[in-house]
């Protein structure tokens, strides 16, 4: 089961995303999409494959179901989105 945590010193976007995810009736159908400033495409995390999304003071920590850890500095995230998985467009490699 996915847990979303925020801390007192984390950016307010963490609280907003936590509220959106907590209100979803079927989290398994959604993804967390991050536009990172050093990538051309968004980075997609399927919510049904995550254990934890933690908004820490200085970084975002994502724990995936097979115990892979992702740490991203907020400075490198340009955009956050919670999207229905059916709306994700895979452009593939051209």
N, C-alpha and C positions, 0 to 999 in steps of 0.2 A: 504494500500500500504506500502510495506517495505521500510524503510529508513535506510541507513547504514551511520554512522557518525564516523569520526576520529577526534582526537584533535592533536594539534601540538606536544604534549609530549607523544603520544601513540606509541606503538611499530610499526615498519614499516610493520609488517604482516597485520595490520589493513588496511593500504592503498592498499596492494596487494589484500586482500579479498574484499574490497570495489570495486576495479576495476573489479575483476572477476564477482561479483554479478551484478554490474551495466551493464556489457556487456551481461548478459544472456538474451536470447530472451524470454524465458518462465521460470521465476523464480519459478512458482508454481510447477515445476517438480523437484526441487532441494532441497537438505538438507545441513545444516551446521553441520559437524561432528567434535566433539572435543574428543580427547583422553586425559582423565584426569589422572594424575599420581596416583590417589588413586582408580581407577576403572579398572576392567578387560576388560570391553567393552567400545566402544565409546558411547558418549552421542550425540543423534541425535536431531536436531531442524529442522523441516520442514519449509522452507522459506515462504510457503503460510499461515503459522500460526503465523508469526511474524510481529510485527509492527516496531520494532527498534532493530538494532544491533549497539551498541555504544562502540567503542574502547576508553576508558578513559585512563588517565595517568597510573593508578595503577591496573585497573581491566576491565574486559569485562562485559558489561551490556546488557542483552537481555530482551526485553519486548515482551511478547507473546500477541496474539490477545485478550485473555480474561483477560488482565491486570495482568498476573503473571509476576513477575520480577525475573530474575536470575542474580546473581553477581558472577563472577569467577575471582579469582586472576590469573594473567598471570603465576605466579610461578607454578600453578597447571595444566597448559595446556601443554602437550607434543607435540601435533600435531593438526593442523587445516586442514580441507578438505571441499571443496564444491563439492558435489557428486550428480549426477543424481539419483533421488529417485529410479529408476528401478535398479540401481547398488547396493543398500543397501542390505546387507545379514543379515537376522535375524536368529541368531544361536539358539535363544530360550533358554530354561532352560534344561540342561541335567541332 
